[in-house]
């Protein structure tokens, strides 16, 4: 099935499956969730994370950990929708909740001394 929604397409790419979800689907049926390579790596005892210049809840990076029916559901879903938004899944659901995370301000560089002390 052709997938026009980028968040769904990303999940399909990260799970190595063909996308069959409908854009805007509000049904939260976890029995139909795909598992991504992020989850496979965590199940194998590996550390995972993402590097992005976009918002971490944006459709492109969000596809590595979230199950969503629409790219705009970054921090809220429509009234009456029982699906979880991307930000909620990042914090509360694996694999996103198990990511190793670091951040900096846009365009800022981490100094060598800061990077050394974090290691």
N, CA and C of each residue as an Amber inpcrd file, in Angstrom:
protein
   357
   0.8390000  -1.1810000   0.0000000   0.0000000   0.0000000   0.0000000
   0.8800000   1.2390000   0.0000000   0.5580000   2.1940000  -0.8090000
   1.2940000   3.4500000  -0.8670000   0.9500000   4.2810000   0.3580000
   1.9450000   4.8660000   0.9610000   1.7580000   5.6200000   2.2020000
   2.0740000   7.0870000   1.9610000   1.0800000   7.9550000   1.9850000
   1.3130000   9.3730000   1.7150000   1.6980000  10.1480000   2.9650000
   1.3830000   9.6620000   4.1290000   1.6760000  10.3470000   5.3900000
   3.1060000  10.0400000   5.8010000   3.9300000  11.0760000   5.9650000
   5.3530000  10.8390000   6.2200000   5.6120000  10.1450000   7.5450000
   4.8100000  10.4130000   8.5820000   5.0380000   9.7300000   9.8540000
   4.7710000   8.2370000   9.7160000   3.7640000   7.8680000   8.9400000
   3.4780000   6.4540000   8.7040000   4.5530000   5.8320000   7.8290000
   4.9980000   6.5720000   6.8290000   6.0410000   6.0720000   5.9370000
   7.3330000   5.8250000   6.7110000   7.6810000   6.7410000   7.6240000
   8.8890000   6.5680000   8.4260000   8.7950000   5.3300000   9.2960000
   7.6510000   5.1120000   9.9360000   7.4900000   3.9160000  10.7570000
   7.6580000   2.6690000   9.9010000   7.0910000   2.6880000   8.7000000
   7.2420000   1.5410000   7.8080000   8.7110000   1.3130000   7.4640000
   9.4590000   2.3860000   7.2150000  10.8790000   2.2410000   6.9060000
  11.6540000   1.7040000   8.0970000  11.3610000   2.1970000   9.2980000
  12.0780000   1.7610000  10.4900000  11.6720000   0.3650000  10.9360000
  10.5910000  -0.1790000  10.4000000  10.1710000  -1.5220000  10.7800000
  10.3770000  -2.5230000   9.6490000  10.8060000  -2.0340000   8.4980000
  11.0270000  -2.8600000   7.3120000   9.7420000  -3.5450000   6.8490000
   8.6150000  -2.8690000   7.0080000   7.3200000  -3.3780000   6.5840000
   6.6580000  -2.3810000   5.6400000   5.6350000  -2.8500000   4.9510000
   4.8330000  -1.9880000   4.0960000   3.7710000  -1.3270000   4.9660000
   3.5380000  -0.0700000   4.7390000   2.5530000   0.6830000   5.5220000
   1.1390000   0.3060000   5.1050000   0.2950000   0.0170000   6.0850000
  -1.1070000  -0.2650000   5.7690000  -2.0580000   0.5650000   6.6220000
  -1.5260000   1.4740000   7.4190000  -2.3690000   2.3150000   8.2740000
  -3.0140000   3.4240000   7.4560000  -4.1670000   3.8410000   7.8960000
  -4.8810000   4.9310000   7.2480000  -4.4860000   6.2540000   7.9020000
  -4.2750000   7.2730000   7.1010000  -3.9470000   8.5940000   7.6410000
  -5.1010000   9.0930000   8.5100000  -4.7650000   9.5840000   9.7050000
  -5.7670000  10.1220000  10.6050000  -6.5190000   9.0790000  11.4100000
  -6.0740000   7.8270000  11.3930000  -6.7370000   6.7610000  12.1350000
  -6.5950000   7.0090000  13.6360000  -7.7140000   7.1410000  14.3250000
  -7.7100000   7.4400000  15.7640000  -7.8070000   6.2010000  16.6350000
  -7.8520000   5.0400000  16.0670000  -7.9840000   3.8220000  16.8640000
  -6.6180000   3.4060000  17.3850000  -6.5340000   3.1980000  18.6680000
  -5.2740000   2.8470000  19.3160000  -5.2690000   1.3500000  19.5900000
  -4.9390000   0.5520000  18.5910000  -4.9130000  -0.9040000  18.7280000
  -3.4630000  -1.3680000  18.7250000  -2.8870000  -1.4830000  19.9150000
  -1.4640000  -1.8210000  20.0120000  -1.1490000  -3.2190000  19.4950000
  -2.1500000  -4.0700000  19.3300000  -1.8830000  -5.4090000  18.7900000
  -1.4750000  -5.3430000  17.3220000  -1.7340000  -4.2090000  16.6710000
  -1.3860000  -4.0490000  15.2580000  -0.1450000  -3.1890000  15.0530000
   0.5110000  -2.7730000  16.1400000   1.7110000  -1.9520000  16.0180000
   2.8480000  -2.7490000  15.4020000   3.6280000  -2.0860000  14.5710000
   4.8590000  -2.6660000  14.0530000   5.9770000  -2.3870000  15.0490000
   6.9650000  -3.2520000  15.0970000   8.1400000  -2.9570000  15.9150000
   9.2380000  -2.4650000  14.9880000   9.9490000  -1.4500000  15.4230000
  10.9730000  -0.8350000  14.5850000  12.3490000  -1.4070000  14.8960000
  13.3140000  -1.0350000  14.0720000  14.6810000  -1.4800000  14.3310000
  15.1890000  -0.9250000  15.6540000  14.6390000   0.1870000  16.1100000
  15.0130000   0.7200000  17.4250000  14.6180000  -0.2690000  18.5210000
  13.4090000  -0.8130000  18.4270000  12.9590000  -1.7900000  19.4220000
  13.7680000  -3.0750000  19.3120000  14.0660000  -3.4960000  18.0870000
  14.8750000  -4.7130000  17.9130000  16.2360000  -4.5450000  18.5760000
  16.8440000  -3.3800000  18.3790000  18.1640000  -3.1250000  18.9720000
  18.0750000  -3.1210000  20.4960000  17.0520000  -2.4820000  21.0450000
  16.8880000  -2.4650000  22.5000000  16.6460000  -3.8690000  23.0420000
  15.8610000  -4.6620000  22.3320000  15.6160000  -6.0400000  22.7530000
  16.9040000  -6.8580000  22.7600000  17.8690000  -6.4540000  21.9210000
  19.1700000  -7.1350000  21.8520000  20.1740000  -6.5460000  22.8440000
  19.7100000  -5.6280000  23.7040000  20.5830000  -5.0520000  24.7200000
  21.4150000  -3.8690000  24.2590000  21.0830000  -3.3020000  23.1050000
  21.8280000  -2.1520000  22.5700000  21.2110000  -0.8430000  23.0480000
  22.0340000   0.1930000  23.1110000  21.5490000   1.5410000  23.3890000
  21.0870000   2.1570000  22.0750000  20.0440000   2.9350000  22.1160000
  19.5270000   3.5720000  20.9060000  19.2490000   5.0480000  21.1580000
  19.1740000   5.7760000  20.0800000  18.8480000   7.1920000  20.1120000
  18.7580000   7.6910000  18.6880000  18.4250000   8.9450000  18.5280000
  18.3500000   9.5420000  17.2000000  19.0960000  10.8640000  17.2160000
  19.6110000  11.2300000  16.0680000  20.2430000  12.5320000  15.8720000
  19.4000000  13.2480000  14.8290000  18.9590000  14.4550000  15.1540000
  18.0810000  15.1720000  14.2400000  18.2550000  16.6770000  14.3840000
  18.0300000  17.3740000  13.3050000  17.9850000  18.8340000  13.3540000
  16.5360000  19.3120000  13.4270000  15.6020000  18.3780000  13.3280000
  14.1750000  18.7000000  13.4470000  13.7450000  18.5310000  14.9050000
  12.5220000  18.9100000  15.1960000  11.9670000  18.6120000  16.5200000
  11.9680000  17.0990000  16.7000000  12.2610000  16.6370000  17.8840000
  12.3370000  15.1930000  18.1180000  10.9630000  14.5340000  17.9480000
   9.8930000  15.3180000  18.0400000   8.5450000  14.7940000  17.8270000
   8.0590000  14.9770000  16.3930000   8.8830000  15.5400000  15.5230000
   8.5300000  15.7230000  14.1130000   8.3150000  14.3520000  13.4690000
   7.5890000  14.3220000  12.3710000   7.2430000  13.0580000  11.7210000
   8.4540000  12.2160000  11.3420000   9.5260000  12.8460000  10.8840000
  10.6680000  12.0610000  10.4240000  11.3770000  11.3430000  11.5670000
  11.8570000  12.0240000  12.6140000  12.4640000  11.2680000  13.7090000
  11.4270000  10.4890000  14.5210000  10.2080000  11.0120000  14.6200000
   9.1670000  10.3400000  15.3930000   8.8260000   8.9630000  14.8660000
   9.0390000   8.7590000  13.5780000   8.7710000   7.4510000  12.9900000
   9.6540000   6.3450000  13.5250000  10.7360000   6.7000000  14.1880000
  11.6150000   5.6630000  14.7330000  11.0900000   5.0880000  16.0440000
  10.1130000   5.7540000  16.6620000   9.6370000   5.2690000  17.9590000
   8.1320000   5.3750000  18.1780000   7.4220000   6.2000000  17.4180000
   6.0120000   6.4630000  17.7160000   5.0720000   5.7830000  16.7300000
   3.8780000   5.5120000  17.1920000   2.7960000   4.9680000  16.3760000
   1.7380000   6.0550000  16.2990000   1.6240000   6.6760000  15.1470000
   0.6830000   7.7900000  15.0140000   0.0080000   7.7590000  13.6530000
  -1.2100000   8.2330000  13.6300000  -1.9620000   8.2620000  12.3860000
  -1.8400000   9.5650000  11.6170000  -1.1310000  10.5480000  12.2000000
  -1.0050000  11.8310000  11.5130000   0.2300000  12.5820000  11.9920000
   0.9280000  13.1980000  11.0690000   2.1670000  13.9150000  11.3760000
   1.9710000  15.0950000  12.3240000   0.7630000  15.6540000  12.3800000
   0.5050000  16.8140000  13.2290000   0.1560000  16.4510000  14.6730000
   0.1460000  15.1850000  15.0030000  -0.1880000  14.7750000  16.3620000
   1.0660000  14.7190000  17.2310000   1.8900000  15.7400000  17.1470000
   3.1350000  15.7730000  17.9070000   2.8870000  15.9010000  19.4000000
   1.9440000  16.7580000  19.7970000   1.7290000  16.9800000  21.2280000
   0.2630000  16.9010000  21.6410000  -0.6050000  16.6470000  20.7110000
  -2.0220000  16.4610000  21.0360000  -2.7080000  15.7590000  19.8760000
  -3.8010000  15.0910000  20.1930000  -4.6130000  14.4230000  19.1770000
  -5.9920000  15.0790000  19.1810000  -6.7740000  14.9010000  18.1200000
  -8.1010000  15.5240000  18.0690000  -9.0080000  15.0310000  19.2050000
  -9.9540000  15.8680000  19.6020000 -10.9480000  15.4670000  20.6040000
 -11.6430000  14.1910000  20.1470000 -11.8460000  13.2750000  21.0720000
 -12.5150000  12.0190000  20.7570000 -11.5990000  10.9490000  20.2010000
 -10.3470000  11.2720000  20.0200000  -9.3780000  10.3220000  19.4730000
  -8.6810000   9.6150000  20.6380000  -8.6370000   8.2930000  20.6230000
  -8.0230000   7.5790000  21.7360000  -6.5620000   7.2080000  21.4790000
  -5.9730000   7.7450000  20.4220000  -4.5500000   7.4990000  20.1470000
  -3.6900000   8.3950000  21.0380000  -2.4270000   8.0130000  21.2290000
  -1.4900000   8.8090000  22.0260000  -0.6490000   9.6780000  21.1030000
  -0.4020000  10.9270000  21.5130000   0.4170000  11.8000000  20.6820000
   1.8810000  11.3610000  20.7270000   2.6650000  11.8770000  19.8030000
   4.0600000  11.4720000  19.6390000   4.8900000  11.8020000  20.8800000
   4.7090000  12.9840000  21.4490000   5.4830000  13.3730000  22.6290000
   5.2120000  12.4390000  23.8050000   3.9590000  12.0670000  24.0090000
   3.6180000  11.1380000  25.0880000   4.3380000   9.8100000  24.8970000
   4.3410000   9.3070000  23.6630000   4.9970000   8.0320000  23.3860000
   6.5070000   8.1160000  23.5890000   7.1010000   9.2480000  23.2400000
   8.5370000   9.4220000  23.4360000   8.9040000   9.2860000  24.9100000
   8.0950000   9.8500000  25.7750000   8.3970000   9.8600000  27.2070000
   7.9440000   8.5810000  27.9120000   6.8100000   8.0180000  27.5030000
   6.1860000   6.9460000  28.2760000   6.1890000   5.5620000  27.6400000
   6.5260000   5.4270000  26.3800000   6.4430000   4.1240000  25.7110000
   7.7790000   3.7600000  25.0630000   8.2020000   2.5080000  25.1990000
   9.3980000   2.0900000  24.4670000   9.0740000   1.9970000  22.9730000
  10.0180000   2.1700000  22.1080000  11.4400000   2.3200000  22.3790000
  11.8640000   3.7330000  22.7440000  11.0220000   4.7470000  22.4760000
  11.4130000   6.1360000  22.7250000  11.7780000   6.4260000  24.1660000
  11.0520000   5.8450000  25.1020000  11.3190000   6.1120000  26.5170000
  12.6580000   5.5420000  26.9690000  13.2690000   4.6920000  26.1620000
  14.5750000   4.1110000  26.4930000  15.7310000   4.7440000  25.7250000
  15.4470000   5.7640000  24.9060000  16.5090000   6.4110000  24.1320000
  17.5320000   7.0720000  25.0460000  18.7710000   7.0830000  24.6090000
  19.8140000   7.8930000  25.2310000  19.7310000   9.2410000  24.5290000
  19.5470000  10.3070000  25.2870000  19.2200000  11.6060000  24.7030000
  20.2180000  12.6750000  25.1040000  20.5430000  13.5330000  24.1640000
  21.3400000  14.7270000  24.4060000  20.7880000  15.8270000  23.5260000
  21.0600000  17.0690000  23.8810000  20.5290000  18.1770000  23.0920000
  21.3980000  19.4060000  23.2490000  21.2700000  20.3120000  22.3100000
  21.9170000  21.6180000  22.4080000  21.0090000  22.6270000  21.7310000
  21.3060000  23.8930000  21.9430000  20.5290000  24.9210000  21.2690000
  20.8390000  24.8780000  19.7870000  19.9110000  25.3090000  18.9960000
  20.0910000  25.2870000  17.5470000  21.3570000  26.0320000  17.1670000
  22.2500000  25.3640000  16.4740000  23.4850000  25.9700000  16.0060000
  24.5820000  26.0350000  17.0440000  24.2820000  25.6840000  18.2870000
  25.3070000  25.7390000  19.3370000  26.1970000  24.5050000  19.2560000
  27.4290000  24.6760000  19.6240000  28.3590000  23.5480000  19.6470000
  28.6550000  23.1770000  21.0950000  28.8160000  21.9100000  21.3230000
  29.1860000  21.4370000  22.6480000  30.6900000  21.5790000  22.7730000
  31.1300000  22.2480000  23.8240000  32.5720000  22.4430000  23.9930000
  33.2380000  21.1170000  24.3270000  34.5120000  21.0250000  24.0180000
  35.2580000  19.7910000  24.2590000  35.2590000  19.4390000  25.7410000
  35.4180000  20.4290000  26.6120000  35.4430000  20.1520000  28.0470000
  34.0860000  19.6500000  28.5360000  32.9930000  20.1730000  27.9800000
  31.6620000  19.7040000  28.3600000  31.4560000  18.2760000  27.8940000
  31.8710000  17.9820000  26.6740000  31.7180000  16.6320000  26.1420000
  32.5470000  15.6390000  26.9460000  33.7520000  16.0290000  27.3530000
  34.6000000  15.1350000  28.1410000  34.0020000  14.8570000  29.5090000
  33.4180000  15.8620000  30.1390000  32.8670000  15.6660000  31.4790000
  31.5950000  14.8350000  31.4550000  30.9090000  14.8100000  30.3100000
  29.6810000  14.0280000  30.2010000  29.9710000  12.5500000  29.9850000
  31.1600000  12.2340000  29.5340000  31.4770000  10.8400000  29.2090000
  31.7420000  10.0030000  30.4260000
